[in-house]
């Protein structure tokens, strides 16, 4: 059986879906790497809401997806940009997500780290930004989760230079109860973060970032680097103080960065591990045995899909992530908070289906095929 998929030139081409999924099994906890998957939220499709209204979340399906990730040994990075922070999910919704997910993590023994930002503040002074960070840090710490200090649009707008970043981050690190993860999110993920750390010169920004870490190495568990620049990440990784980890957030080069080299490696905190969860977990278990070649053989073929989902405008990668979750049967609908299901074209989604199916990511390939045909029919493609 074949399915006709639209291409970027406006035509239709035949595709023969895969008959069987990739065989993956749960296994022992990871020993060589710490791996988090940033996780998406499942919208409530029956809520009477608007794109700019409060997010309506299907809590049962959202938490079920986190249990799926934990069942494969992955940690969950909660309330990050993959969960549409600042793109449909406001702070009130994020705070509820943090509390519910942290409680669920405790009940199943799952690892969780949660995003701390300033998205309850549209704009303000550096002091007001600091207070907004403190409010969110309190929520995360009270939930029992590890904190991830996310980049702040408000701080980027308010800061007059690197000194404001040093002051705000220094204050937060001094008061953090436990070591945190510092997240450097590049402007390809959020254009409002252009010039983060007080300069658009990435070399100069790196020095400010390292100065923040060097002043409080005991309060920094690690850094998450999301610049889509493997060489820059490796150079930064090699300059970290002892005991401070690098968590790659590079959805273009993650296999090589996780595999590492003779001077070190990156752990992982990745949005692409939302759709790749079981396969990624299996690859890391192979790496745990010391088999780098086997690890790369499993993970390298996934890069084409990842680069497709995260292609410019990169910030809309969440649409492809949720689309694949629907095709994989993790939710009953393709609806997103903020109406973001409209952010990618039909040809883009069709190619995502083709690449994911080719990798064997769908537990039930026939279900994925039927759902893809339903979407095509809604767009006027005859079955």
C-alpha positions in Angstrom: 0.0 0.0 0.0 1.2 3.5 -0.8 0.3 6.9 0.4 0.5 10.1 -1.7 2.5 12.8 0.0 2.7 16.5 -1.0 6.1 17.8 -1.9 7.5 21.3 -1.7 6.8 21.9 -5.5 3.1 21.5 -5.1 2.8 18.0 -6.4 2.1 14.5 -5.0 4.5 11.6 -4.8 3.9 8.0 -3.7 5.4 6.7 -0.5 5.2 3.2 0.8 5.0 3.2 4.7 7.1 0.9 6.8 5.3 -2.2 7.9 7.0 -2.7 11.3 8.4 -0.3 13.9 11.9 -0.3 15.1 12.3 -2.9 17.9 13.2 -1.1 21.1 13.0 -2.3 24.7 13.4 -0.6 28.0 16.5 -1.4 30.0 18.8 -0.4 32.8 19.5 3.2 33.8 22.2 5.0 31.9 25.7 5.0 33.3 27.8 7.1 30.9 25.6 10.1 30.2 22.9 12.1 31.9 20.1 12.5 29.4 17.0 14.7 29.5 14.3 15.0 27.0 12.5 18.4 26.9 8.8 17.5 26.7 5.9 19.0 24.9 2.5 19.7 26.4 -0.8 18.2 25.1 -3.5 20.8 24.5 -7.2 20.2 25.5 -8.9 20.1 22.0 -12.3 20.7 23.5 -11.5 23.9 25.3 -13.2 27.1 24.1 -10.1 29.3 23.9 -8.2 31.6 21.6 -4.6 31.7 20.4 -3.8 34.6 22.8 -5.8 33.2 25.7 -4.6 31.1 28.6 -3.3 27.7 27.6 -5.8 24.8 28.0 -3.8 21.7 28.8 -4.9 18.1 28.7 -3.2 17.1 32.0 -3.8 13.4 31.8 -2.3 13.1 28.3 0.5 15.5 29.2 1.6 13.5 32.2 1.1 10.2 30.4 3.7 11.3 27.9 6.2 12.1 30.7 5.6 8.6 32.1 6.5 7.3 28.6 9.8 9.1 28.6 10.6 8.0 32.2 9.8 4.4 31.3 12.7 4.5 28.9 15.1 5.9 31.4 15.1 9.5 30.1 15.0 12.5 32.4 12.3 15.1 31.7 13.2 18.7 31.2 9.9 20.3 32.1 8.4 23.7 31.2 11.1 24.5 28.6 10.7 26.0 25.2 9.6 22.6 23.9 6.6 23.0 26.2 5.9 26.3 24.4 7.0 28.6 27.1 6.4 32.1 25.7 4.7 30.6 22.6 1.3 29.6 24.0 2.1 28.5 27.6 2.1 31.4 30.0 3.7 31.4 33.5 0.4 30.4 35.3 0.2 27.3 33.0 3.9 26.6 33.4 3.7 26.8 37.2 0.9 24.2 37.2 2.8 22.0 34.8 5.9 22.1 37.0 3.9 21.2 40.1 2.0 18.4 38.5 5.0 16.9 36.6 7.2 17.1 39.7 4.6 15.2 41.7 4.3 12.6 39.0 8.1 12.2 38.9 8.1 11.5 42.6 5.4 8.9 42.2 7.3 6.9 39.5 10.9 7.7 40.5 11.6 9.8 37.4 14.2 12.4 37.1 13.0 15.9 36.4 14.4 19.4 36.0 12.2 22.5 35.4 12.6 25.8 33.6 12.9 29.0 35.6 12.3 32.1 33.6 10.7 35.5 33.8 7.8 35.1 31.4 5.3 36.5 34.0 7.1 39.9 33.3 6.6 41.6 29.9 9.3 44.2 30.6 11.1 45.7 33.6 14.3 46.8 35.2 17.1 44.3 36.0 15.9 44.3 39.6 12.3 43.4 38.5 13.7 40.7 36.3 15.6 39.3 39.2 12.5 39.3 41.3 10.6 37.4 38.6 13.3 34.8 38.4 13.2 34.5 42.2 9.4 33.9 42.1 9.8 31.0 39.6 12.9 29.6 41.3 10.8 29.3 44.5 8.1 27.4 42.7 10.6 24.9 41.2 12.5 24.4 44.4 9.3 23.9 46.4 8.2 21.2 43.9 11.4 19.3 44.6 12.7 19.5 41.0 16.1 20.7 39.8 16.1 24.2 38.4 17.1 25.2 34.9 17.8 29.0 34.7 16.4 29.8 31.3 17.4 32.8 29.2 15.1 35.8 29.8 13.6 38.0 27.1 13.0 40.7 29.8 16.6 40.7 30.9 17.9 40.8 27.4 15.7 44.0 26.8 16.6 45.6 30.2 20.3 44.9 30.5 22.6 47.7 29.6 25.6 45.4 29.3 27.4 42.3 30.7 27.4 43.7 34.3 23.6 43.4 34.5 23.8 39.7 33.6 26.6 39.1 36.1 24.6 40.8 38.9 21.3 39.0 38.2 22.8 35.6 37.7 25.2 35.9 40.6 22.3 36.8 42.9 20.3 33.9 41.7 23.1 31.4 42.0 24.0 32.6 45.5 20.4 31.9 46.7 19.8 28.7 44.8 19.3 25.8 47.2 20.9 23.2 44.9 23.1 23.4 41.8 21.2 24.6 38.7 21.6 24.2 35.0 22.3 27.4 33.1 20.6 27.6 29.7 22.1 29.6 26.8 19.3 29.7 24.2 20.4 31.2 20.9 18.3 33.7 18.8 17.5 31.0 16.2 15.2 29.5 18.9 14.0 32.9 20.1 14.8 36.1 18.2 14.2 38.2 21.3 17.4 36.7 22.8 19.7 38.3 20.3 22.7 39.8 22.2 22.3 37.7 25.3 25.0 38.1 27.9 25.3 41.8 26.9 26.8 41.5 23.4 26.1 40.1 19.9 29.7 39.0 19.7 29.5 35.3 20.5 33.2 35.2 21.6 32.6 38.0 24.1 29.3 36.5 25.2 31.1 33.2 25.9 33.5 35.0 28.2 30.6 36.6 30.2 29.0 33.2 30.4 32.2 31.6 31.7 32.6 34.4 34.2 29.2 33.7 35.7 30.1 30.0 36.1 33.6 30.6 37.4 32.2 32.8 40.2 29.9 30.1 41.5 31.0 26.7 40.2 29.5 24.9 43.2 26.1 26.2 42.3 26.2 25.2 38.6 25.4 21.5 37.9 25.9 22.2 34.2 25.2 24.3 31.2 22.8 23.7 28.3 24.1 25.2 25.1 21.5 25.7 22.3 23.5 27.6 19.6 23.5 24.9 16.8 27.3 25.3 16.6 29.1 22.1 17.4 32.6 23.7 17.3 31.6 26.5 19.7 30.0 24.0 22.1 33.1 21.8 22.2 35.4 24.8 22.8 33.1 26.0 25.6 32.9 22.5 27.1 36.7 22.2 27.3 36.8 25.4 29.4 34.3 24.4 32.0 35.4 24.1 35.7 35.8 20.5 37.0 32.4 19.1 37.9 30.4 21.4 35.7 28.7 19.4 32.9 27.8 20.4 29.4 24.3 19.4 28.3 24.1 19.6 24.6 21.0 21.4 23.2 22.3 21.2 19.7 19.6 19.5 17.7 21.8 19.5 14.6 24.9 17.8 15.9 23.9 15.8 19.0 25.3 12.3 18.1 28.9 13.6 17.7 28.6 15.9 20.8 27.2 13.1 23.0 29.8 10.6 21.7 32.6 13.1 22.5 36.3 12.9 21.8 39.5 12.2 23.7 39.0 15.5 25.7 35.4 15.0 26.9 31.8 14.7 25.9 28.4 16.3 26.3 25.5 15.1 28.2 22.1 15.9 26.7 19.0 18.0 27.2 17.3 17.9 23.8 13.9 18.7 22.3 14.5 16.2 19.6 14.5 13.4 22.2 10.8 14.0 22.6 10.0 12.1 19.4 13.1 10.0 19.5 12.8 8.9 23.2 12.9 5.1 22.9 15.4 5.1 20.1 17.6 7.6 21.8 17.5 5.7 25.1 18.6 2.5 23.3 21.5 4.3 21.7 22.7 5.7 25.0 22.6 2.2 26.5 24.8 1.0 23.6 27.2 3.9 24.4 27.2 2.8 28.0 28.9 -0.4 26.9 31.7 1.6 25.3 30.4 0.9 21.7 30.7 4.4 20.2 30.2 2.9 16.7 27.0 1.2 17.6 25.8 4.4 19.3 26.4 6.4 16.2 24.9 3.7 13.9 21.6 4.1 15.8 21.6 7.9 16.3 23.2 9.3 13.2 20.3 8.3 10.9 18.0 10.5 13.1 19.8 13.7 12.3 18.0 14.3 9.0 14.7 14.2 10.8 15.9 16.5 13.5 17.4 19.1 11.0 14.1 19.0 9.2 12.0 19.6 12.3 14.4 22.4 13.6 14.9 24.1 10.3 14.4 27.9 10.1 12.3 29.4 11.6 13.7 27.1 14.2 11.3 28.2 17.0 8.4 26.4 15.2 10.0 23.0 15.7 7.4 22.4 18.4 4.7 21.9 15.7 6.6 18.9 14.2 7.3 17.4 17.6 3.6 17.5 18.6 2.6 16.2 15.1 4.8 13.2 15.5 3.4 12.5 19.0 -0.1 12.4 17.5 1.0 10.1 14.7 2.8 7.9 17.3 -0.4 7.5 19.3 0.7 9.5 22.4 -2.3 11.8 22.0 -5.7 11.7 20.2 -5.4 14.9 18.2 -3.1 17.3 16.4 -4.0 20.5 18.4 -1.6 22.8 20.2 -1.8 25.5 22.7 -1.8 28.9 21.0 -3.0 27.3 17.8 0.6 26.5 16.9 -0.4 23.5 14.8 -0.7 25.9 11.9 2.9 27.0 12.1 4.3 24.4 9.6 3.1 23.7 6.1 1.6 20.4 4.9 4.6 19.5 2.8 6.8 20.1 5.9 4.6 17.8 8.0 4.5 15.2 5.2 8.3 15.0 5.1 8.4 14.7 8.9 6.1 11.7 8.6 8.1 10.1 5.9 11.4 10.5 7.8 10.0 9.4 11.1 8.3 6.4 9.5 11.5 5.4 7.8 13.3 5.4 11.2 10.6 3.1 12.6 9.6 5.6 15.3 5.8 4.8 15.2 4.8 2.0 17.5 1.8 1.4 15.2 2.8 2.3 11.6 -0.8 1.6 10.4 -2.2 4.1 12.9 0.3 6.7 11.8 -0.5 6.1 8.2 -4.3 6.4 8.8 -3.8 9.6 10.7 -1.5 11.0 8.0 -4.2 10.2 5.4 -6.8 12.0 7.6 -4.7 15.1 7.7 -4.1 14.9 3.9 -7.9 14.5 3.3 -8.6 17.6 5.5 -6.3 19.5 3.2 -8.0 18.3 0.0 -5.8 15.4 -0.9 -7.9 12.5 -2.2 -7.2 9.1 -0.6 
